[in-house]
Amino acid sequence: LTGAAASFLADFAIANVGTEIGATLNRPPVRLLRILLAALACYGLIPQIVEFLDFCEQKARRTLSHPQIVTKGKDGSLIDDYRQAYTWLKDNTAEDARVMAWWDY
């Protein structure tokens, strides 16, 4: 191997392994095979990563970009708790009142 390739492979040496096993796993051809298998595994994950990113983008477009005060429940009924709370605040507080909210998820 050239000096640069040997230096690159030396960075991937397995430390603190039994001398016989460590010597076998740290031989340049075996180290190169380990690197190639890791690269192949990463390459195989690319479709799943792309699918996950597409899912996140679609989820953001469908649900997060259209905030609503009134939403539908799982059974189809309308949930208007926020609207009722805002109406109560409008009717029962002064015009210059300040409201503090605690979002505890």
Secondary structure, 3 states (H helix, E strand, C coil): CCHHHHHHHHCCCCCCCCHHHHHHHCCHHHHHHHHHHHHHHHHHHHHHHHHHHHHHHHHHHHHHCCCCCCEECCCCCEECHHHHHHHHHHHHCCCCCCCCCCCCC
